[in-house]
Amino acid sequence: MRPARLNGGVNLDPDPRGCAALRSDLDAAGYRAAAVRDLWGAMVDTAVGHGLTEPAHRALAGRTDALATLAALLFLGSPTSRARVADALPSLGEQGLVDLGLAHVEGDLVVPDALVRPQDISDAAGEGHWWIASDLDEAAVGGPLPTGHVLGVGGASLTLAGLQLTAPVGRVLDIGTGCGIQALRARRSADTVVATDVSERALGFTRLNALLNDVDGIETRAGSLFEPVAGEQFERVVSNPPFVITPRSEGVPAYEYRDGGMAGDDLVAAFVRRVGAVLAPGGVAQLLGNWEYHDGDDGLDRVRAWVAQSPVPLDAWVVEREQLDPLAYAELWVRDGGTAPGSPAYAPLVQAWLDDFAERGVTAVGFGYITLHRAHVIPTLARYERITGTIAGALGPHLGDALGAWQRMSSMTDAELDAAVLRVAPDVTEARHHVPGAPDPQVIELRQGAGFGRALEVDPALAALVGASDGDLPVGVLVAAIADLLEVDAGALRADLLPRVRELLFTGFLRFED
């Protein structure tokens, strides 16, 4: 019997023995992300990330070793001779690759039907690596992508993987799993993961990637949003949903991996309004999303309204990372689909986006991170902010620390905060700026090297409190000493400093010592 396939693609029920054989061959060849980068160099690796593969092909010219063969076949998606494939995959063989739905044979060539790329892992569970199978990208396809395309590991998926909380948890739900990268990441801290998608093809890739990386405990289910898990609850929900705002116009392709089939930002709105029903009490949902700005209305206020419309009380922390005007947004996603500037289809597609935005009064689109917590009774966190700039490292541990500090502080009285012993975070530095000749600084700035890399201008009193927070004396004692030093009223200084101390605890400048 022929393996079950969808549109000639990945095997929807991959053979565990075939996946194990492929894993063995990839491991034996040293097919790792660092090895591939070393194979063709840093500049060429960047070019491949930009969809330019010719420099990589030139770097591989004349090489017949297993690593070079796998890089050409599975990283670049290039047809490769059957003899070379047989040498590079001695356990799996070309037929095994065909049976997994990753390639087909044409004469003396093995022609890839999918990519399998190495991916490094670094999180609270330690260092490691995966091999991630996905559909051929636009460079391998040589033009616009088919609408059923299953995306590999891209910038957005890496962002969400880095955002995921790292504390151990029981059940996690991954909505819109795609190739399964979020499910794999969630499984490192969860007992079990349920991964859902409207695309059977995507679920096939998720199953294959779980087997290929020898990861159990991931269950796949077909369906839209929360339909496959109606009546169930999870301690954590993660989603890189198909949030891209796409015109509902004839001739505009609707890609399953990025377009949820709803108008505007309705899909993200539906997620936010409904996710509380599948969150266990105290559970957390994390997702990426787009939100629209309409004729001067603030996009973050739009998200705030969605949270308020949830029948289940939700605490919310929303961070907008960037904002694009209609033209920039249209060009970004037309290019993402593989339609290049200057091609006949490019201008009409961009115009379709612009017409849609103009008709609906959209003036800009925001992108960012949404973190929602199922409140026990009344929400106490409603934080909507804009943070731009480069972020160093994964944010998951920082988000977890911030939520932990907030939960602790939400029931902490000022008297209890007075008694708390704090320590300045090790990544925090202080800079003082003086006017030449002046004895006192004009500006005192605190800057963090981790987390969101925030920079705060502070006054001498708060700077003194942070500087003295070395895990020894409680806050109340420090405030009294600073008031005496500055010759100000201690009660007034306490009333001024304690709310700001709470903010520094949430943002990670200060930490509880115990």
C-alpha positions as CSV (number, residue, x, y, z in Angstrom):
1,M,0.0,0.0,0.0
2,R,1.3,3.5,-0.9
3,P,1.9,5.8,2.1
4,A,-0.9,8.2,2.9
5,R,0.0,11.6,1.3
6,L,-1.6,14.9,0.9
7,N,-0.9,16.6,-2.4
8,G,2.1,14.5,-3.0
9,G,3.8,15.8,0.2
10,V,4.8,14.6,3.6
11,N,3.6,11.2,4.8
12,L,0.7,12.0,7.1
13,D,1.5,8.9,9.2
14,P,5.3,8.7,9.2
15,D,7.0,5.5,10.0
16,P,8.9,5.7,13.3
17,R,11.5,3.3,12.0
18,G,12.1,5.5,9.0
19,C,12.4,8.6,11.2
20,A,14.9,6.8,13.5
21,A,17.0,5.8,10.5
22,L,17.0,9.3,9.2
23,R,18.0,10.6,12.6
24,S,20.8,8.1,12.8
25,D,22.1,9.2,9.3
26,L,21.9,12.9,10.1
27,D,23.7,12.4,13.4
28,A,26.4,10.3,11.8
29,A,27.0,13.0,9.1
30,G,27.3,15.7,11.8
31,Y,24.4,17.6,10.2
32,R,24.1,20.4,12.7
33,A,23.5,24.1,12.4
34,A,27.0,25.1,13.3
35,A,28.5,22.6,10.9
36,V,26.4,23.8,8.0
37,R,27.4,27.4,8.7
38,D,31.1,26.4,8.8
39,L,30.6,24.5,5.6
40,W,29.9,27.6,3.5
41,G,30.8,30.5,5.8
42,A,29.0,33.2,7.7
43,M,28.3,35.5,4.7
44,V,26.9,32.7,2.6
45,D,24.8,31.6,5.5
46,T,23.3,35.1,5.7
47,A,22.6,35.0,2.0
48,V,20.8,31.7,2.3
49,G,18.6,33.3,5.0
50,H,17.8,36.0,2.5
51,G,16.7,33.4,-0.1
52,L,19.9,33.7,-2.1
53,T,21.2,30.1,-2.6
54,E,23.7,30.5,-5.5
55,P,26.6,31.4,-3.2
56,A,25.9,28.2,-1.1
57,H,25.8,26.1,-4.2
58,R,29.2,27.5,-5.3
59,A,30.6,26.8,-1.8
60,L,29.5,23.1,-2.1
61,A,30.8,22.6,-5.7
62,G,33.1,19.6,-5.9
63,R,32.3,18.3,-2.4
64,T,30.8,14.8,-2.2
65,D,31.0,14.2,1.6
66,A,27.8,13.3,3.5
67,L,27.5,16.8,5.2
68,A,27.7,18.6,1.9
69,T,25.2,16.2,0.3
70,L,22.7,16.7,3.1
71,A,23.2,20.4,3.0
72,A,22.4,20.5,-0.8
73,L,19.5,18.0,-0.6
74,L,17.8,18.9,2.7
75,F,18.9,22.4,3.5
76,L,18.8,24.0,0.0
77,G,16.3,21.6,-1.5
78,S,18.4,20.8,-4.5
79,P,18.1,17.6,-6.7
80,T,21.0,15.3,-5.9
81,S,22.4,12.2,-7.5
82,R,21.0,8.9,-6.2
83,A,24.5,7.6,-5.6
84,R,25.4,10.6,-3.4
85,V,22.1,10.2,-1.4
86,A,22.8,6.5,-0.9
87,D,26.2,7.3,0.5
88,A,24.9,10.1,2.8
89,L,21.8,8.1,4.0
90,P,23.1,4.6,4.5
91,S,20.5,3.6,7.1
92,L,17.5,5.2,5.5
93,G,18.3,5.1,1.8
94,E,16.6,6.9,-1.0
95,Q,13.4,4.8,-0.8
96,G,13.1,5.6,2.9
97,L,13.3,9.3,2.1
98,V,10.6,8.8,-0.5
99,D,8.4,6.8,1.9
100,L,8.6,9.6,4.4
101,G,7.3,11.9,1.7
102,L,10.4,14.0,1.8
103,A,11.6,13.4,-1.8
104,H,10.8,11.6,-5.0
105,V,13.1,10.1,-7.7
106,E,13.4,11.3,-11.2
107,G,15.8,9.2,-13.3
108,D,19.2,9.4,-11.6
109,L,18.2,12.2,-9.3
110,V,16.6,12.4,-5.8
111,V,14.4,15.5,-5.9
112,P,13.4,17.0,-2.5
113,D,9.8,17.6,-1.7
114,A,10.6,19.1,1.7
115,L,13.5,20.6,3.6
116,V,15.0,19.2,6.8
117,R,17.1,21.8,8.5
118,P,19.1,21.6,11.8
119,Q,18.1,24.0,14.5
120,D,20.0,24.8,17.7
121,I,18.2,24.9,21.1
122,S,19.2,26.9,24.2
123,D,16.8,27.3,27.1
124,A,16.3,26.5,30.7
125,A,16.5,22.8,30.0
126,G,20.0,23.2,28.5
127,E,21.6,23.2,25.1
128,G,20.6,20.9,22.3
129,H,19.5,20.7,18.7
130,W,16.6,19.6,16.5
131,W,16.1,18.7,12.8
132,I,13.0,20.4,11.5
133,A,11.2,19.3,8.4
134,S,9.0,21.7,6.4
135,D,7.9,22.5,2.9
136,L,10.3,23.8,0.3
137,D,10.9,27.5,0.6
138,E,10.5,30.1,-2.1
139,A,14.2,29.7,-3.2
140,A,13.7,26.0,-3.7
141,V,10.3,26.4,-5.3
142,G,11.6,29.2,-7.6
143,G,8.5,31.4,-7.3
144,P,5.4,32.1,-5.2
145,L,4.6,29.6,-2.6
146,P,1.5,27.3,-2.8
147,T,-1.2,28.4,-0.4
148,G,-1.0,25.1,1.6
149,H,2.7,25.8,2.4
150,V,4.0,24.6,5.8
151,L,6.5,27.0,7.0
152,G,9.8,26.0,8.6
153,V,11.6,27.8,11.4
154,G,11.3,31.6,10.7
155,G,11.8,34.7,12.7
156,A,8.3,34.7,14.2
157,S,8.5,31.1,15.3
158,L,11.9,31.6,16.9
159,T,10.6,34.7,18.7
160,L,7.7,32.8,20.2
161,A,9.9,29.8,21.1
162,G,12.1,32.3,23.0
163,L,9.1,33.8,24.7
164,Q,7.7,30.6,26.1
165,L,7.7,30.3,29.8
166,T,10.2,27.8,31.1
167,A,8.7,26.6,34.5
168,P,7.6,23.0,34.5
169,V,3.9,22.5,33.7
170,G,1.5,19.7,33.1
171,R,-0.5,20.2,29.9
172,V,0.2,22.7,27.1
173,L,-1.9,23.5,24.1
174,D,-0.2,24.7,20.9
175,I,-2.7,26.2,18.5
176,G,-1.7,26.5,14.8
177,T,1.3,24.3,15.3
178,G,2.6,24.4,11.7
179,C,5.8,22.3,11.5
180,G,5.6,21.7,15.3
181,I,8.4,23.9,16.5
182,Q,6.4,25.4,19.4
183,A,5.1,22.0,20.4
184,L,8.7,20.7,20.6
185,R,9.8,23.7,22.6
186,A,6.8,23.4,24.9
187,R,7.4,19.7,25.5
188,R,10.8,20.5,27.1
189,S,9.0,21.9,30.1
190,A,5.6,20.1,29.9
191,D,4.4,16.6,30.6
192,T,2.2,16.5,27.5
193,V,1.4,18.8,24.6
194,V,-1.7,18.9,22.3
195,A,-0.8,20.5,19.0
196,T,-3.7,21.6,16.7
197,D,-3.9,23.0,13.2
198,V,-6.5,23.4,10.4
199,S,-3.9,21.9,8.0
200,E,-3.5,18.1,7.9
201,R,-0.3,18.7,6.0
202,A,1.1,20.7,9.0
203,L,0.0,18.0,11.4
204,G,1.9,15.5,9.3
205,F,5.1,17.6,9.6
206,T,4.5,17.9,13.3
207,R,4.2,14.2,13.8
208,L,7.3,13.6,11.6
209,N,9.4,16.2,13.5
210,A,8.4,14.7,16.9
211,L,9.5,11.2,15.7
212,L,12.6,12.5,14.0
213,N,13.8,14.2,17.2
214,D,12.7,11.2,19.4
215,V,10.2,13.4,21.3
216,D,7.1,11.7,22.7
217,G,4.1,13.2,24.5
218,I,2.9,15.3,21.6
219,E,-0.7,14.7,20.4
220,T,-1.9,16.2,17.2
221,R,-5.5,17.2,16.4
222,A,-7.1,18.8,13.4
223,G,-9.4,21.8,13.7
224,S,-9.6,25.6,14.0
225,L,-8.7,27.6,17.1
226,F,-10.3,25.9,20.2
227,E,-12.7,23.5,18.5
228,P,-10.4,20.4,18.9
229,V,-10.1,20.9,22.6
230,A,-13.6,22.0,23.5
231,G,-14.3,21.3,27.2
232,E,-10.7,20.8,28.1
233,Q,-8.3,23.0,30.1
234,F,-4.5,23.6,30.0
235,E,-2.0,25.2,32.3
236,R,-0.4,26.9,29.3
237,V,-1.4,27.8,25.8
238,V,1.0,29.0,23.1
239,S,0.2,30.1,19.6
240,N,1.9,31.6,16.6
241,P,-1.5,32.0,14.9
242,P,-2.0,32.9,11.2
243,F,-2.4,36.5,12.2
244,V,-1.4,38.2,9.0
245,I,-4.0,40.7,7.8
246,T,-4.9,39.7,4.3
247,P,-7.4,41.4,1.8
248,R,-10.4,39.3,1.0
249,S,-10.0,40.1,-2.7
250,E,-10.0,37.9,-5.7
251,G,-6.5,37.0,-6.8
252,V,-4.9,37.5,-3.4
253,P,-3.5,34.1,-2.2
254,A,-4.7,33.1,1.3
255,Y,-1.8,31.1,2.9
256,E,-2.8,28.7,5.5
257,Y,0.3,29.3,7.6
258,R,-0.2,33.0,8.0
259,D,-3.9,33.8,7.1
260,G,-6.6,32.6,9.4
261,G,-9.4,33.2,6.9
262,M,-10.9,36.1,8.8
263,A,-11.1,39.8,8.0
264,G,-8.6,42.2,9.4
265,D,-7.3,41.3,12.9
266,D,-10.4,39.3,13.7
267,L,-8.5,36.0,14.3
268,V,-6.3,37.5,17.0
269,A,-9.4,39.1,18.5
270,A,-11.2,35.8,18.6
271,F,-8.2,34.1,20.2
272,V,-8.0,36.7,23.0
273,R,-11.7,36.7,23.7
274,R,-12.0,32.9,23.8
275,V,-8.7,31.6,25.2
276,G,-9.8,32.0,28.8
277,A,-12.2,29.1,28.4
278,V,-9.4,26.6,27.8
279,L,-7.0,28.0,30.5
280,A,-7.0,26.3,33.8
281,P,-7.2,28.7,36.8
282,G,-3.9,30.5,37.0
283,G,-3.0,29.3,33.5
284,V,-1.1,31.5,31.0
285,A,-1.5,32.0,27.2
286,Q,1.2,33.4,25.0
287,L,0.9,34.4,21.4
288,L,2.1,36.7,18.7
289,G,-0.3,39.0,16.9
290,N,-1.1,41.9,14.7
291,W,-3.6,44.6,15.6
292,E,-5.0,47.5,13.5
293,Y,-5.0,51.2,14.1
294,H,-8.1,52.9,12.8
295,D,-8.2,56.6,11.9
296,G,-6.3,57.6,15.0
297,D,-7.6,55.0,17.4
298,D,-4.8,53.4,19.4
299,G,-4.1,49.7,18.4
300,L,-3.2,48.8,22.0
301,D,-6.6,50.1,23.1
302,R,-8.1,47.7,20.6
303,V,-6.3,44.8,22.2
304,R,-7.4,46.1,25.6
305,A,-11.1,45.9,24.5
306,W,-10.6,42.3,23.3
307,V,-9.3,41.3,26.8
308,A,-12.3,43.1,28.4
309,Q,-14.7,41.1,26.2
310,S,-13.5,37.8,27.5
311,P,-16.1,36.1,29.7
312,V,-13.3,34.7,31.8
313,P,-11.3,37.3,33.7
314,L,-7.9,37.8,32.2
315,D,-4.8,39.6,33.4
316,A,-2.9,41.0,30.4
317,W,0.6,42.1,29.5
318,V,0.8,43.3,25.9
319,V,4.0,44.5,24.3
320,E,4.0,46.2,20.9
321,R,7.4,45.7,19.2
322,E,6.8,47.5,16.0
323,Q,4.3,49.4,13.9
324,L,4.1,49.5,10.1
325,D,2.2,51.8,7.8
326,P,-0.1,50.2,5.2
327,L,2.5,50.3,2.4
328,A,5.3,48.7,4.5
329,Y,3.0,46.0,5.8
330,A,1.7,45.2,2.3
331,E,5.2,45.0,0.8
332,L,6.4,42.8,3.7
333,W,3.7,40.1,3.2
334,V,3.7,40.2,-0.6
335,R,7.4,39.5,-0.6
336,D,6.9,36.8,2.1
337,G,4.7,34.9,-0.3
338,G,7.5,34.7,-2.8
339,T,6.3,37.5,-5.2
340,A,9.3,39.6,-5.9
341,P,9.3,43.4,-6.5
342,G,9.2,44.0,-10.2
343,S,7.4,40.9,-11.1
344,P,4.0,41.3,-12.9
345,A,2.0,40.3,-9.8
346,Y,3.8,42.4,-7.3
347,A,2.2,45.8,-7.8
348,P,-1.4,44.5,-8.1
349,L,-1.0,42.5,-4.9
350,V,0.4,45.5,-3.0
351,Q,-2.5,47.7,-4.3
352,A,-5.0,45.1,-3.1
353,W,-3.6,45.5,0.5
354,L,-3.7,49.3,0.2
355,D,-7.3,49.3,-1.1
356,D,-8.4,47.0,1.7
357,F,-6.7,49.2,4.4
358,A,-8.2,52.4,2.9
359,E,-11.7,50.9,2.7
360,R,-11.6,49.9,6.4
361,G,-9.8,53.1,7.6
362,V,-6.7,51.3,8.7
363,T,-3.8,53.7,9.3
364,A,-1.2,51.3,10.7
365,V,-0.6,47.8,12.0
366,G,1.1,46.9,15.2
367,F,2.9,43.6,15.9
368,G,3.9,42.3,19.3
369,Y,3.5,39.8,22.1
370,I,0.4,39.0,24.1
371,T,0.6,37.3,27.5
372,L,-2.7,36.5,29.3
373,H,-3.2,35.0,32.7
374,R,-6.5,33.5,33.9
375,A,-7.3,35.5,37.0
376,H,-8.8,33.8,40.0
377,V,-11.4,36.5,40.6
378,I,-10.6,40.0,39.5
379,P,-7.7,40.9,37.1
380,T,-4.9,42.9,38.7
381,L,-2.5,43.2,35.7
382,A,-3.4,45.4,32.7
383,R,-0.1,46.4,31.2
384,Y,0.0,47.7,27.6
385,E,3.3,49.1,26.4
386,R,5.6,49.7,23.4
387,I,9.1,48.5,23.6
388,T,11.3,48.7,20.5
389,G,15.0,47.9,19.9
390,T,17.1,44.8,19.9
391,I,16.5,42.1,22.6
392,A,19.4,39.9,23.6
393,G,18.6,36.3,24.3
394,A,15.3,34.4,25.0
395,L,12.7,36.3,26.9
396,G,10.9,33.3,28.5
397,P,12.9,33.3,31.8
398,H,12.4,37.1,32.1
399,L,8.7,36.9,31.5
400,G,8.4,34.1,34.0
401,D,10.3,36.2,36.7
402,A,8.1,39.2,35.9
403,L,4.9,37.3,36.3
404,G,6.2,35.6,39.5
405,A,7.1,39.0,41.0
406,W,3.7,40.5,40.0
407,Q,1.8,37.5,41.6
408,R,3.8,37.9,44.7
409,M,3.3,41.7,44.9
410,S,-0.4,41.6,44.0
411,S,-1.2,40.5,47.5
412,M,1.6,42.3,49.3
413,T,0.8,45.3,51.4
414,D,3.2,48.3,51.6
415,A,4.1,47.2,55.1
416,E,5.1,43.8,53.8
417,L,7.1,45.5,51.0
418,D,8.8,47.6,53.7
419,A,9.9,44.3,55.4
420,A,11.2,42.7,52.1
421,V,14.9,42.4,51.4
422,L,15.8,43.1,47.8
423,R,18.9,42.7,45.6
424,V,19.7,44.6,42.4
425,A,19.7,42.3,39.4
426,P,23.3,41.4,38.2
427,D,22.7,42.7,34.7
428,V,21.8,46.3,35.9
429,T,24.3,49.1,35.4
430,E,24.1,52.8,36.4
431,A,25.3,55.8,34.4
432,R,25.6,59.3,35.8
433,H,25.8,62.3,33.4
434,H,27.3,65.6,34.7
435,V,27.4,69.0,33.2
436,P,31.2,69.9,33.3
437,G,32.1,71.4,36.6
438,A,28.8,70.6,38.3
439,P,29.1,68.6,41.5
440,D,25.8,66.7,41.1
441,P,24.7,64.6,38.1
442,Q,22.1,66.1,35.8
443,V,20.8,62.6,34.8
444,I,21.1,59.2,36.5
445,E,20.2,56.2,34.3
446,L,19.6,52.6,35.2
447,R,20.0,50.1,32.3
448,Q,19.4,46.4,32.2
449,G,21.5,44.1,30.0
450,A,18.9,41.3,29.9
451,G,15.1,41.1,29.5
452,F,13.8,43.9,27.4
453,G,17.0,46.0,27.8
454,R,15.0,48.8,29.5
455,A,16.7,52.1,30.3
456,L,15.2,54.3,33.1
457,E,16.0,57.8,34.2
458,V,15.8,57.9,38.0
459,D,16.2,60.5,40.7
460,P,18.9,60.4,43.5
461,A,16.6,58.8,46.0
462,L,15.6,55.8,43.8
463,A,19.2,55.5,42.6
464,A,20.3,55.3,46.2
465,L,17.8,52.7,47.1
466,V,18.7,50.5,44.1
467,G,22.4,50.9,44.9
468,A,21.9,49.9,48.5
469,S,19.7,46.8,47.6
470,D,22.4,44.2,48.2
471,G,20.3,41.6,50.0
472,D,21.1,42.8,53.5
473,L,18.7,45.5,54.8
474,P,14.9,45.6,54.2
475,V,13.3,48.3,52.1
476,G,11.8,50.2,55.0
477,V,15.2,50.6,56.7
478,L,16.8,51.8,53.4
479,V,14.0,54.3,52.7
480,A,14.4,55.8,56.3
481,A,18.2,56.1,55.9
482,I,17.9,57.7,52.5
483,A,15.3,60.2,53.8
484,D,17.7,61.1,56.6
485,L,20.6,61.5,54.2
486,L,18.6,63.7,51.8
487,E,16.9,65.6,54.7
488,V,13.4,64.9,53.4
489,D,10.2,63.6,55.1
490,A,10.4,59.8,55.5
491,G,6.7,59.3,55.0
492,A,6.5,61.3,51.9
493,L,9.6,59.6,50.4
494,R,8.2,56.2,51.3
495,A,4.9,57.0,49.5
496,D,6.9,58.1,46.4
497,L,9.4,55.2,46.3
498,L,7.3,52.1,47.1
499,P,5.2,52.2,43.8
500,R,8.4,52.7,41.8
501,V,10.0,49.8,43.7
502,R,7.1,47.6,42.7
503,E,7.7,48.6,39.1
504,L,11.4,47.8,39.3
505,L,10.6,44.4,40.7
506,F,8.2,43.7,37.8
507,T,10.6,44.9,35.2
508,G,13.5,43.0,36.6
509,F,15.8,45.7,37.9
510,L,15.3,44.5,41.5
511,R,14.7,41.0,42.8
512,F,13.4,39.5,46.1
513,E,16.3,38.1,48.0
514,D,14.4,35.1,49.4
